[in-house]
Amino acid sequence: MSEPVAASRQSRGASLAAFLAMAFLVSALAGLFATYAAPAPYARALAIEGAIDAAEQAGDGALAALAARLTREGFSCPEAQSPPSAARLRSCVRAASSREGAAVAWRLRWLIGLASLTSAAFAIALFGARRR
């Protein structure tokens, strides 16, 4: 084998290795982004519970206003509507954040799995193309 051909193969091998590293890096980045998205429902629940605490200190009218605002924002809590109490609102917030957290976790698992499978498919395709 001549020296230029060997250098060309070595260069292609280095390019392949760099591309594979980038493909697996995409999978790692998906996992990293998941660490930022996963706590979002629970952070939202803590913020709402803080608002419930403040409304509880302010009086019954504030709790009714908070319950109405949460309903307008898409937070459905039918059992806390009439008359709203802090305990019922908290219970509803905890149940909703638990459901939302489970849904986010499920989507993130799919995202990471899909990114990993895609990276593996790239690796298989590249190694198959390299042998030809």
Buried (B, 14 or more C-beta within 10 A) or exposed (E): EEEEEEEEEEEEEEEBEEEBEEBBEEBEEBEEBBEEEEEEBBEBBEEBBEBBEEBBEEEEEBBBEBBEEBBEEEBEBEEBBEEBBBEBBBBBBBEBBEEBBEEBBEEBEEBBEEBBEBBEEBBEEBEEEEEE
